[in-house]
Amino acid sequence: MTEINWQQEIERRKDDLLKDTQALLKIKSILDEEYATDEAPLGKGVKEALDFMLQLGEKHGFTSKNVGNVSGHLEMGQGEELLGILCHVDVVPEGDGWSSDPFAADIRDGKIYARGAIDDKGPTMAAYYAMKTVKELGLPLNKRVRMIIGTDEESDWRCVDRYFETEEMPAIGFAPDADFPIIYAEKGIWDFAITQPGEADSGSGSGIEVTEFTSGRRVNMVPDYAIARLRADGKQEEIAELFKSFMQKHALNGSPSVEHEQVILELEGVSAHGMEPNNGVNAGLYLAAFLSGLEIPEHAKKFFSFIHDYVFGDSRGNRLGIAFSDEISGDLTLNAGILSYSRETGGRIGFSMRYPVTFKWEEGKSALQNTVGSLGFAIESNTNSAPHHVKSDSFLIKTLQRVYEEETGEKAELLAIGGGTYARSLEEGVAFGPLFPGKEDIAHQKDEYIDIADMLKAAAIYARAIYELAK
């Protein structure tokens, strides 16, 4: 058989690839349980994105299946073994500060700008066109190839949990939802909250009182906005000036405003993926640090001082006594993604902790409970996803290394990440692209984009990888 020029084959399909990518990106597929129905249990937008992919696959001759209206798949090929390509079409909330409509999918300067462009709709479409290319070339396969599509990856993974209740587990697979060359290890992900109980009216009657404090939308995002409302009892202007000085000291943007007896403090941060909090600026932690320095009632002082003393400026858990690192996957990281306080309801900090593959989670959890318990706080454990690690000498990794090196001419290093991809739902699955080494990672940030040339290059790599793994 004549050697296939995979890049050329993708270029032939470029116009359709871009058109379908833009169409998918225009769907506002954010989790919306408030308006859930039986037909759309996670919201209308994510169901619309799932239907879009299934209908596209049907149009191009793939076998499709909707699984519980929260997941589905597209399949081609013959054989007993199953190769999985695991993708998701849900996105995180758009956030603030975009240069263009986050769901317009504008193309400028060779990039498509939209929420979900790089995470994970653009890569999903690149992988889809890779499958389509292999199918249209009529290449012989001895495995079935199945794209599994989820709609709750950015939240609780109910889609993939529901999918594997009834559907076959692929023998091997990859998720186009992270970085090239190959991610063979993913940290564990523990989502939990540190909480402080509320209290009855303290009867303080005078002085400064924090009546409201909120920041953040998701635990896996660095909050880019925070707001606090204070009853200031004549000290409104003084607090406003202190806040201006604080913002200037830390090179932050925001605004204090005075309304009658209230002062309202708003602070801007920089959003980033929670797997590396240091890539963003956490507006909630900064505002909490400012509030900790005011003369506020003891209940509030305790909460904001805890944040300042144990969380602010420490994304590695050193002060909480849980810092850990290993050679395979690096540092433990801790993102405070959702923060809130009122005297009546108490304080709450929602965290996403990404821990190394050799970290003993039960021991770490116990140590953290002891630390926060001694300070008068409690832990609510939400979800824990164990670390994932595939042996470096496996058929899957060796094949992907060869494909990547021959298609790019670059060394296929093995990487570990703090993010969680659907690859961890397989016994032998890895994350494979689409972000090339040295390229900017703007997942979960404003002005998220995918570089079109890189998307086409990734699609060519995926097409060859599908063929080499399934032939």
C-alpha positions in Angstrom: 0.0 0.0 0.0 1.2 3.5 -0.9 2.4 5.4 2.2 -0.3 7.8 3.4 0.3 11.5 3.8 -1.9 12.0 6.8 -1.4 15.8 6.9 -2.5 16.1 3.2 -5.6 14.0 3.9 -6.7 16.3 6.7 -6.0 19.4 4.6 -8.4 18.0 2.0 -11.1 18.0 4.7 -10.1 21.4 6.3 -13.1 23.4 5.3 -15.6 20.9 6.6 -13.6 20.4 9.8 -13.6 24.1 10.5 -17.3 24.5 9.7 -18.3 21.7 12.0 -16.0 22.9 14.7 -17.5 26.3 14.7 -21.0 24.9 14.7 -20.2 22.8 17.8 -18.5 25.7 19.6 -21.6 27.9 19.1 -23.6 25.6 21.3 -23.6 26.9 24.9 -23.0 23.5 26.5 -22.7 24.4 30.1 -24.1 22.2 32.9 -27.6 23.4 33.8 -29.4 21.2 36.3 -31.9 23.9 37.2 -33.7 23.4 33.9 -33.0 19.7 33.5 -35.5 17.3 32.0 -35.7 13.6 31.3 -34.5 14.3 27.8 -31.8 16.6 29.0 -30.8 15.6 32.5 -27.8 17.8 32.6 -29.3 20.7 30.7 -30.4 21.7 27.3 -27.0 22.9 26.1 -25.0 19.8 26.8 -27.7 17.6 25.3 -27.7 19.8 22.2 -23.9 19.3 21.8 -24.2 15.5 22.3 -27.0 15.3 19.7 -24.9 17.4 17.3 -22.0 14.9 17.4 -24.3 11.9 17.2 -26.2 13.3 14.2 -23.0 14.3 12.5 -21.7 10.8 12.9 -24.9 9.3 11.5 -24.6 11.5 8.5 -21.1 10.3 7.8 -22.0 6.6 8.2 -20.8 5.8 11.7 -22.9 3.6 14.0 -24.3 5.9 16.8 -25.8 5.3 20.2 -27.2 7.7 22.8 -26.6 6.4 26.4 -29.0 7.9 28.9 -29.0 11.3 27.2 -25.7 12.1 29.0 -23.3 10.3 26.8 -23.0 8.4 23.6 -20.7 6.9 21.0 -19.8 6.7 17.3 -18.3 3.5 16.0 -16.6 2.0 12.9 -14.6 -1.0 12.0 -14.7 -4.7 12.8 -13.1 -7.0 15.4 -13.4 -8.3 18.9 -11.1 -5.6 20.5 -12.3 -2.1 21.0 -10.1 1.1 20.7 -11.6 4.0 22.5 -11.3 7.7 21.8 -12.7 9.6 24.8 -14.0 13.1 24.3 -16.3 15.6 26.0 -18.5 18.4 24.7 -19.4 20.1 27.9 -17.6 23.3 28.8 -16.9 25.4 31.9 -18.8 28.7 32.3 -17.4 31.4 30.1 -16.3 33.8 32.8 -15.6 37.5 32.2 -13.3 39.8 30.2 -13.6 38.2 26.7 -12.6 40.2 23.6 -15.4 38.6 21.6 -18.5 36.6 22.2 -17.3 33.3 23.8 -19.9 31.4 21.8 -19.4 33.1 18.5 -16.5 30.9 17.5 -14.8 33.8 15.7 -11.8 33.1 13.5 -9.0 35.6 13.6 -5.2 35.4 13.2 -5.4 31.7 12.4 -7.3 30.8 15.6 -10.8 29.9 16.6 -11.9 31.8 19.8 -14.6 30.2 21.9 -15.2 28.6 25.3 -14.3 25.0 24.7 -12.1 25.6 21.7 -9.1 23.8 23.3 -11.1 22.0 26.0 -12.5 19.9 24.4 -14.6 20.7 21.4 -11.8 21.6 19.0 -9.8 18.4 19.9 -13.0 16.3 19.7 -13.7 17.5 16.2 -10.0 16.9 15.2 -10.3 13.3 16.5 -13.7 12.9 14.8 -12.2 14.0 11.4 -9.3 11.6 12.1 -11.8 8.7 12.4 -13.6 10.0 9.3 -10.4 10.1 7.3 -9.5 6.5 8.2 -13.0 5.4 7.4 -13.1 7.2 4.0 -9.7 5.8 3.0 -11.2 2.3 3.5 -8.2 1.1 5.5 -8.4 -2.4 6.9 -8.9 -2.6 10.7 -9.0 -5.6 13.0 -10.3 -3.6 16.0 -13.5 -1.6 16.3 -12.9 2.2 16.8 -15.3 4.0 19.1 -15.5 7.7 20.0 -17.1 8.0 23.4 -18.7 11.4 24.0 -19.4 12.7 27.5 -21.3 15.8 28.7 -20.3 16.1 32.4 -16.4 15.9 32.3 -16.1 19.4 33.8 -18.2 18.5 36.8 -18.9 15.1 38.3 -18.3 12.6 35.4 -21.9 11.3 35.7 -21.8 10.8 31.9 -18.9 8.4 31.8 -20.2 6.6 35.0 -23.6 6.1 33.3 -21.9 5.1 30.1 -19.9 2.2 31.5 -22.8 0.9 33.5 -24.1 -0.6 30.3 -21.4 -0.2 27.6 -18.2 -2.0 26.8 -14.9 -0.9 28.2 -12.3 -0.4 25.5 -9.2 -2.5 25.8 -7.0 0.6 25.0 -7.7 4.2 24.2 -6.7 7.8 24.3 -8.3 11.2 25.2 -7.5 14.2 23.0 -7.9 16.5 25.9 -4.5 17.6 27.2 -0.9 17.9 25.9 1.3 16.2 23.4 3.5 14.2 23.3 1.8 11.6 25.7 0.4 11.9 29.2 0.9 8.5 30.9 0.2 9.7 34.4 -2.6 11.8 35.9 -2.8 12.9 39.5 -5.6 12.0 41.8 -8.4 14.5 42.1 -10.1 15.1 45.4 -12.8 17.7 45.6 -13.7 18.7 49.1 -14.8 21.7 51.2 -13.5 23.2 54.5 -16.4 24.6 56.4 -17.2 26.8 59.3 -20.7 26.6 61.0 -22.8 29.7 61.1 -23.8 31.5 64.2 -26.8 33.3 65.6 -26.9 37.1 65.7 -23.8 38.1 67.7 -25.5 41.3 68.8 -22.4 43.3 68.0 -24.5 46.3 67.0 -21.6 48.4 65.8 -18.3 48.2 64.0 -17.6 46.5 60.7 -19.5 43.4 59.7 -19.1 41.2 56.6 -22.6 40.6 55.5 -21.7 38.7 52.3 -18.5 37.3 50.7 -18.6 35.2 47.5 -16.1 34.1 44.8 -15.8 31.4 42.2 -18.0 29.2 40.1 -16.3 25.8 40.0 -13.7 24.2 42.2 -11.6 23.3 39.1 -11.2 27.0 38.1 -9.2 29.8 39.7 -11.8 32.4 40.6 -11.4 35.6 38.5 -13.9 37.7 40.5 -14.8 38.2 44.2 -17.2 40.5 46.0 -17.8 41.4 49.7 -20.4 43.6 51.2 -19.7 45.2 54.6 -21.8 47.1 57.0 -19.2 49.7 57.9 -20.9 51.9 60.6 -19.3 55.2 59.5 -16.0 53.7 58.3 -17.0 53.2 54.6 -14.5 55.7 53.2 -11.7 54.5 55.4 -12.2 50.9 54.2 -12.5 52.0 50.6 -9.1 53.8 50.9 -7.5 50.7 52.6 -8.8 48.6 49.8 -7.4 50.8 47.1 -4.0 50.7 48.8 -4.2 46.9 49.0 -5.0 46.6 45.3 -2.1 48.9 44.4 0.3 46.9 46.6 -0.7 43.6 44.9 -1.1 45.1 41.4 -4.8 44.1 41.3 -7.9 45.6 39.6 -11.1 46.2 41.4 -13.3 48.8 42.9 -14.7 49.9 46.3 -18.1 51.6 46.3 -20.1 53.2 49.1 -23.9 52.8 49.4 -25.4 54.4 52.5 -24.0 52.3 55.5 -22.5 49.7 53.2 -19.2 49.4 51.4 -19.0 47.0 48.5 -15.6 45.6 47.5 -15.1 44.0 44.1 -11.9 42.4 43.0 -10.7 41.0 39.7 -8.4 38.0 39.3 -7.2 35.9 36.5 -8.9 32.6 35.7 -6.9 29.4 35.1 -7.4 25.7 35.3 -7.4 24.5 38.9 -4.8 21.9 38.2 -2.1 24.6 38.4 -3.5 27.5 40.6 -0.2 29.5 40.1 -1.2 30.1 36.5 -4.0 32.3 37.7 -4.7 35.1 40.2 -7.3 33.9 42.8 -9.6 36.9 43.4 -11.3 35.1 46.3 -8.1 34.5 48.3 -6.9 38.0 47.8 -10.1 39.5 49.0 -10.2 37.2 51.9 -6.7 38.2 52.8 -7.7 41.9 52.8 -10.8 41.2 55.0 -8.6 39.3 57.5 -6.8 42.5 58.3 -10.0 44.5 59.2 -11.5 44.8 62.7 -14.4 42.5 62.1 -16.4 40.3 64.6 -14.6 37.1 65.9 -16.7 34.7 63.8 -15.7 36.3 60.5 -12.2 37.0 61.7 -11.6 33.4 62.4 -12.7 32.4 58.8 -10.8 35.0 56.9 -7.7 34.6 59.1 -7.7 30.9 58.4 -7.7 31.6 54.7 -4.9 34.1 55.1 -2.8 31.9 57.4 -3.3 28.5 55.8 -4.4 28.9 52.1 -3.4 32.3 50.7 -0.2 32.2 48.7 0.3 28.4 49.2 -1.0 26.3 46.4 1.0 23.3 47.6 -0.6 22.6 50.9 2.6 23.3 53.0 0.8 25.2 55.8 -2.0 22.7 55.9 0.6 19.9 56.4 -0.2 17.9 53.2 2.5 19.0 50.8 3.8 16.0 48.7 5.7 15.4 45.5 7.0 12.4 43.5 9.1 11.8 40.5 6.3 10.5 38.3 3.8 13.3 38.7 5.3 16.2 40.6 3.7 18.4 43.3 0.4 18.1 45.1 -1.6 21.2 44.2 -4.6 22.8 46.0 -7.1 25.2 44.3 -9.6 27.2 46.3 -12.3 27.4 43.6 -15.5 28.5 45.4 -15.5 30.6 48.6 -18.4 32.1 50.5 -19.2 33.6 53.9 -22.0 35.0 55.9 -22.5 35.0 59.6 -25.8 33.0 59.4 -24.5 30.3 57.0 -20.9 30.3 58.0 -17.8 30.0 55.9 -17.0 27.6 53.1 -14.0 27.0 50.9 -14.5 24.5 48.0 -11.2 22.9 47.0 -9.9 20.8 44.1 -6.7 18.9 45.2 -4.6 17.2 42.6 -2.3 14.7 44.3 0.7 12.6 42.9 0.2 9.0 42.0 2.2 7.7 45.0 0.4 10.0 47.5 -1.5 8.0 50.2 -4.9 9.7 50.0 -6.5 8.2 53.1 -3.5 9.2 55.2 -3.5 12.7 53.7 -7.2 13.1 54.3 -6.8 12.1 57.9 -3.9 14.5 58.5 -5.9 17.4 56.9 -9.0 16.6 59.1 -6.8 16.7 62.2 -5.3 20.0 61.2 -8.6 21.8 60.3 -10.5 20.1 63.2 -8.1 21.5 65.7 -8.8 25.0 64.4 -12.6 24.6 64.7 -13.4 23.8 61.0 -14.7 20.6 59.3 -14.2 18.8 56.0 -16.9 17.7 53.6 -15.5 15.2 51.1 -17.3 15.4 47.8 -15.6 13.2 45.2 -12.2 11.4 44.9 -10.8 10.1 41.7 -7.7 7.9 42.1 -4.5 8.6 40.2 -4.0 7.0 36.8 -0.7 5.6 35.5 0.0 3.4 32.4 3.3 1.5 32.1 5.8 3.2 29.7 6.5 -0.1 27.8 2.9 -0.8 26.9 1.8 -1.4 23.3 -0.4 1.7 23.5 2.4 4.0 24.6 5.1 2.5 22.3 2.7 2.9 19.3 1.8 6.5 20.1 5.4 7.4 20.6 6.4 6.0 17.2 3.5 7.8 15.5 4.2 11.1 17.2 7.9 11.0 16.5 7.5 10.1 12.8 4.8 12.7 12.2 6.5 15.5 14.0 10.2 14.6 14.0 10.3 15.4 17.7 10.9 13.2 20.7 7.8 11.8 22.3 8.5 12.4 26.0 6.1 10.9 28.6 4.4 13.5 30.8 2.3 13.7 34.0 -0.5 16.2 34.6 -2.6 17.5 37.4 -5.7 17.6 35.2 -8.1 14.7 34.9 -9.0 13.4 31.5 -11.4 10.6 30.5 -8.3 8.5 29.9 -8.4 7.6 33.6 -11.7 5.8 33.1 -9.9 3.2 31.1 -7.5 0.6 32.6 -5.1 1.4 29.7 -5.8 4.9 28.5 -3.6 8.0 28.0 -4.2 11.6 27.2 -2.7 12.4 23.8 -2.7 16.1 22.7 -3.9 18.4 21.3 -1.6 21.1 22.8 1.9 20.9 21.4 5.0 21.5 23.5 5.7 25.2 24.2 2.2 26.3 23.2 0.1 28.5 25.4 -2.5 26.7 27.6 -5.6 28.8 27.8 -8.1 26.2 28.9 -10.7 27.6 31.3 -9.4 31.1 30.7 -10.9 34.1 28.9 -10.3 34.3 25.1 -9.8 30.5 24.9 -8.7 29.5 21.5 -7.4 26.7 19.3 -4.7 27.3 16.7 -6.1 26.0 13.4 -2.7 24.9 12.0 -2.1 22.9 15.3 -5.7 21.4 15.1 -5.0 20.1 11.6 -1.6 18.8 12.6 -3.2 17.0 15.7 -6.0 15.6 13.5 -3.3 14.0 11.2 -1.5 12.5 14.2 -4.8 11.2 15.5 -5.7 9.6 12.1 -2.4 7.8 11.9 -2.6 6.7 15.6 -6.1 5.3 15.0 -4.9 3.3 12.0 -1.7 2.1 13.7 -3.5 1.0 16.9 -6.4 -0.7 15.1 -4.9 -2.2 12.0 
